[in-house]
Amino acid sequence: MDLLIDAHSHLDHPLLMNKIEGIVKNAEKVGVKHIITNGINPETNRACLEISKKYDIIRCAMGIYPRNALKREIESGEFPLKVSDFDIDQEIDYIRKNKNNIVAVSEVGLDFVDGENRQQVEDFEKMISLAEELKKPIVVHSRKAEQKCVEILESSKLKKIVMHCFCGKKSLVKRISDKGWYLTIPTIVVRSQQFQDLVKSVPITQLFCETDSPYLSPYKGQYNEPAFVVESYKKTAELKQMDVNEVISNIYMNWQKVFE
């Protein structure tokens, strides 16, 4: 079934951008129908838009990632971007102008690895307001800030909420699931007990599969790419004791409900 979805990737990353042609072909070969590539700042928002215009299979999402966390990741060499200051309200205007070119407000959220941060909360609240205004789904990063993210989202009007790579407690997973929000299963589920438990506890009607390319590869020592999303589907089918085609069609229906 050519209906696989990679609900979260970063195709603008230099590790992938240089071989994007081959990456798209690999994805099409295994039956991937849609890949969402996610911006995290002005530079990547624009890069994601350009890639999505070039390839039908790729859909663009734009967002503003927690700014001090991005700075830390850039400085540590995790994400090869230039550190640059920008006006968040100007970037919100840019996203607003491109509302017909995006499928979601993403990647946004909170990252409290360096402790709680007021600016992050304000930025996240602006992103939530933007998703409400544009009537778009929101895809949320919540590292070390899971509880806070859930609380802020609960006070919003949003219904189409996707928690990306959620690593919070089981009680929070249940809270999210009970609210009818969605969670993503990254390809690292092949060796992550936490994500395996998440698959078992959340209904298939609230799950998406993702790669987070080039990160979280299912294959050690290899960068991730959208074609590998098939591993997430296979593992989900195994854990849920379902036929893999049944998993594929259920997740495709989730795509239609949330992103189309």
N, C-alpha and C positions, 0 to 999 in steps of 0.2 A: 504493500500500500504506500503510494507516494504522498503521504500526509504527515510526515514527521515535522515537528516544530522544534526549533532551537529558540527557546523563549528569552535567552539572554546571552549576549556575546559582546566582545569589544573588537570588532574587525578592523577598526582604525589603528589598532596597536601595530607598531612597526614590525613586530615578529610575524604578523599576518598580512599586513597591508602590501608588503613586497611580493607576496605570492597569492594575491587575492583571486586571480583567475583560476588557479589550480584548486584553491580552497572551495570556490563556488562549484566547480566541476565535481569534486569529491563529494560534496554535500548532495548535489543532484543525483549522483550515481547511487547513493544509498536510500534515496527517496525523501530527502528533506524538501518540504514545500515552502516553508517560511523560516527566515532567520531574523531575529531582532538584534540590531547592533545599537549599542547604547552610548550616548554622549555623556560626558561628566564635567565638561567645562566649555567655554566658548570655542576653543580650538577643535575639540573632539566632536562637539555638536555639529560643526560645519563639515568635518571630515565624514561623519556618519551620513549626513545628508547627501554628500557627493556620491558615496558608495551606493546608497540606496537608489539614487537616480540611474546609476549605471547598470545595476543588476536587479531584475524583476523579483528574484527570490529573497532579496534583502529589504527589510523594513527598518525605518529609522525611528529611534526614540531619542528624545533630548532631555537633559536634566542638568542639575548642578549637584555634584557629589560634595560631601562634607569638605569644606575648603582646607581646613588645617590638616585633615587626614590625607588629602591629596598632596599637599605640600610635603608632608612626611614621606609619603610613598615615592614622590618624585626624587626627593633628596636621598632616599635609601637606594634609588636605582630600580625600584619595583615597576614604576611606570615612566618610560622615557619621554617626558614632556618638559617644557620649560616652565619654571615657576613664574606665574604671571598674575598680577592683581587685576580684577575686573569689577565692573559695576553690576551687581546682581540684577538690578532693575532694568538695566539696558539689555541684559541677556534674557530676561523674562520677556521683554518686548520682542526680541528676535524669535524666541520660541513661539510666542503668540502669533507672530506674522507667518510662521511656518506650520500652523496648526493642521493644515490639510496635508502636510507632508510627513506627519508623525503619527505613530500608532499608540504612543504612551508618553507620559512624563516620567523619564527614567534616565540615568540612575540617580536616585535621590535618597535622603535618609539621614541617619545619625551614625557616628563612629566615635565611641568614647574610649578608644584604646589609650589615649592620653588624658583621660578624665572627662567629666561632663563639660560641655561647652555651650555657652549661651548663644553665640553667633550661629552655631550649627542648628540650634532649635529654631531660631528666627528664620534662617534660610529654608529649613524643612517646612515650616508653616507657610512660607511664601509659595513653595512648590505645591503644597496641598491645595492652597487657594487657586493656583494656576490650573491644576488638574480639575478642580471643581468648575472653574470658569469655562475651560475648554471642553468639559465633559469627556475627559480622557482617563483611561486607567492610569494608575500610579504604580511604579515598581520600586520597592523599598529595600535599601541596604540598612542593616541594623546591628552592626558589630559592637558587641559589649554594651549595647543600648536597647536591647530587645524590648524590655518592659516599657521604657520611655516611648519608644516608637509606637507600640501598640496603644498606649494611653492617648498619645496625640492623635493617632488615626481614629480612635474611637470617638473623639470629640468632633470629627469632621463629618461632612455629608457624603463622603465617598463610599461607594459600594464595590467598585471594581479595583480592589487592592490586591497586589501580588507581592508576597514577601519572598525576596530573592535570597537563596542560600541561608535560610533562617536557622540559627543555632541556639535559640532560646530554650528555656526549660519546657518539659512536656506539658506542664500546666498552661503555659503560654501558647503552645501549639494547639492545645484543645480550645483555648479561648478564641484563637484565630479561626480555627475550623468551625466552631459553633457560630461565628459571625458570618460565615459564608464567604470569607476571603479565600485567596488562593496561595499555595506555596509551590516553590520550584524545587525540583530534584536535580542537583548537578550530577555530572557523570562520575564524580568521585564517590557516588553512592556504592560503586562496586566494592569499595573497601572502607566505607565510613559507617560504623554502627549507628551513629546518630541519625544519619539520613535514612538508613534502612528502617529504623524505628519510626521515623516520620512517615515514610511510605505506608507502613502498616497501619498507622493510626489515623491517617487523613483519607477521606473518601476520594476515589478516582475522579469524581466530578469536580474536585478542587485542586487538582495537581497539574503542573506543567513540568516538562523536562527541559533542561538547559545545559550548556557547556561552560559558560563564563569564559569562553576562549579569550586569550590563550592560557588561562589559569585552570587549576583543578582538573588536570587531565586524568582520564581513567587509566592511562598507560604511563608507568613510571619513566621518567627521563625523556618524555616527549611532550611538546607543546600541544595544548588542546586545540581542536578545530570543530566546526559545526557537524561534520560528518560523524564525529564520535558520539553525538547525542543518542545514537542508536543503542549505546551501552546503557544509558539511563532508562530507556524504554524496556530493554530486555530484563534489567534487574528489577524494575517496577513490576513487570509481568510475573517474574519468578516469586517475588515477595508477596504479591497479591493473589498468587495462584490463578492467574488469568491468562488467556491466550494473548500473545503479544499484539495481534491485530485488533483485539478488543480494547487493549490499552491505547493503541494508536488512535482508534476512532473516538474513544472517550475524550482523549486529550485534544483531538482536533475540534470536537464539539465545544470544549472549554475555550479554545482559541476563538471560535465563532462568537461565543457569548461575551468574551472580554474585549477582544482586539478588533473585531470587524464591525 
